[in-house]
Amino acid sequence: MKTIAVNLEVNGTGSRLELDSRATLLDTLRERLGLHGAKKGCDHGQCGACTVHVNGRRVVSCLTLAVQAHGKKVTTIEGIAEADGRLHPMQQAFLDHDGLQCGYCTPGQIMSAIACVEEGHAGSADEIREYMSGNLCRCGAYVGILAAIQDVAARRR
């Protein structure tokens, strides 16, 4: 096992970690940093439950090596609330529009939804569905998820 020093800035906090060079960002976040919001769903990059942002871009953290995030800013669901504790507008919209049921996929859905709006892919329901197609919800909360994204996108215009 080859170890490597990795500097990560996660949710505004810097960490220097000695990691196996093969460690995924997901496992590093969950096992080394105690951030359990990103979920291990399929562990093959197909469900989106592990979605986080790296330098403002969404990534599936199960397919991202931790070393690929070296020196970059990582944001997880735990880091998106306002400093005063208020929910991020997308989190609030998911609650307001019943965009969750069991909640397992919700952190990844919210992180992708934020990127969807910020990257300008929320112009129509079809565009949102296409952008969000990498995030699966076993409960079928898609109607509420779509409504939440449309709500936040409309408020940002």
Secondary structure, DSSP 4 states (H G I P E B T S, - for coil): --EEEEEEEETTEEEEEEEETT-BHHHIIIIIS---SS--SSSSSSS-TTEEEETTEEEETTSSBGGGGTTSEEE-GGG-S-TTSPPPHHHHHHHHTT--SS-SSHHHHHHHHHHHHHTT--SSHHHHHHHGGG---TT-THHHHHHHHHHHHHHH-
